[in-house]
Amino acid sequence: MARQTLITRMKANTVADKLQEIQKHIAAQGTSHVYAILKSVGIQPRTFRNWIHDPKAAEDATLVKLGLLDRALDKLPRLDQIEYINNYRFSLQEMKEDEKSQSMIKRFSGKYDVFHRMADPNLSLRKIRIVVSDTPFFPIFLANVFTGGERRQADGFVFHQGDYIVMSGLSEYINSFFIFRTVVSVANDLLEGLITIQEKSENLSYTSSAVLRHSTNGCSDEDARRVLSNVFVSL
């Protein structure tokens, strides 16, 4: 999976650029979906079509000056994310889940320290970050695995199923699968689970019990390692 930058978004500068970006969304996602978003911010489809035919007139339109095109674009994913979002939704369908069933993932967003038992000095995984985009809903994890002194990205999708948070990612050098039991509060509880990493350049695979400590959790390293010692292969 290519690394997603959900935190920042390059803004179209001119009115014509904004109109063209929305046109590209229509081509990628369909008229009904994009028109519904336009209506939600107060732009009627007929008005939008008139602006497409005459971008100069759109520059003087009151709705444009009020920033409604920007509001519509804020509700649309970046164009380079659409393929990944569609893949995520397909994965949910295969799991017989829907986006509503995944909403609790938001409680787990943030930065985590990773404690595990992988003893190979050539492999290091110390931090994971869970990022959740609201419009559209799209949860991913971001991680860097260091192998042989090289940083390899190990990013992917995040799912909630039953009592577990599941993270699955495929990339050029690293395939990863993480599964952790959910907790009531990440600020008070550690996430206990398992991690599996396939490092493809060296053709090696690793599996280990693991513990995640959220950045708001005051648990010490020593206590986290003590909890880790009691996490077994079967959850």
Steps between C-alpha positions, in 0.01 A plus 500: 500500500637842408534731798196720543526859622159556654606791714578749224335563167619708208234760431399599149577871464269641234125457460561327167739254669242424769230438241731270304590304814130442572454392138774240549318371808185462292695294247651285776204459736189566297260790463251405773764472774670831424175687435372385840808657662452822302138518615607444861703823494234698312605465133233370265616275211358740243696788654818292492448410134454870416830578675676226303384661176600848620776496765545877469140556609554256787777723637242771568233265638399568861507131589858471378606812691344346813735204460248230406732344242764463772245339731406252230865412435558454873228232496660319207809278534817589320492354152807285568321343799187381320650167388612423855163597646323275250736215593420556868127490433541183295686343793211591731257331261710185501493504882120555499551830679401859419638842584261547793646191668845658478424836663647399836847494342503877557551429871831334413647773283835641603864406553614181671827362631545133403641239737570154354727197529665498160866466595659539155731807525449562129126565542347786697136603543454762771201714410162470328253776426129454427346778290127527430360726229134597554394613154504242364553254784840342439716355781863411435809421703844647436816325611869487419682170522879526499678201346875488448518873569242582230162655576213309339144625514244252633169677461151369438134483593346482849190292573285434805357151528357351817732575790798576278670781310658352187770674295602358165750646256678403179794688352809452285728385781275427801179303544346540844207370701427628851209397724426650842222463754290813541504685833264741673749788512833528318603760760469242778546161335765337284400319181615139503540301183711336232706635211623322190751658261635364173823675401525425129848628415654244739218247456439482875178483703447593864213439743486632855265587781480876540369788708400848381521803729309809391676837529244607764569192713735555794605136534878464539718299264567254781130442566430467127768231469355324805160488329669377182651206689145379574370530141491156339476391140129424532273791583 
